[in-house]
Amino acid sequence: MLKIRRGLPALLIALSLALTACRQGVAPPATAAPATPVPEVDCSEGDANPIAKALAEKYAVPYEQVIGWACNGETLDDIALALQTAQLSQRPPEELLKMRKEAADWDQVWEELGLN
């Protein structure tokens, strides 16, 4: 059985599995929620959010940009997908987040970009 580590890697693996299953026309397998809860986004100038920090480091964007998106209402899931899609599409993450708000879901965005 596949053992998934906690935190952001588990989230990205689960999203990847779900996307692969959707592209193949198969329902994605049910996955358990991470054992540790996702930290709430603190928009004060308190401690750094570990997931936002990890996204900033992984995708080489300023932490302030990532936390800014989160504090403006974007979910960390959507931010992660926008950053990943930006690498594949050579489009700015801001544009992708806007496209996602106008689309039914990420599948529609990826289809529009020719990434499906």
Summary of the structure (lengths in Angstrom):
residues: 116
radius of gyration: 14.6
end to end distance: 28.1
largest distance: 43.8
contacts: 281
relative contact order: 0.11
helix: 58%
strand: 0%
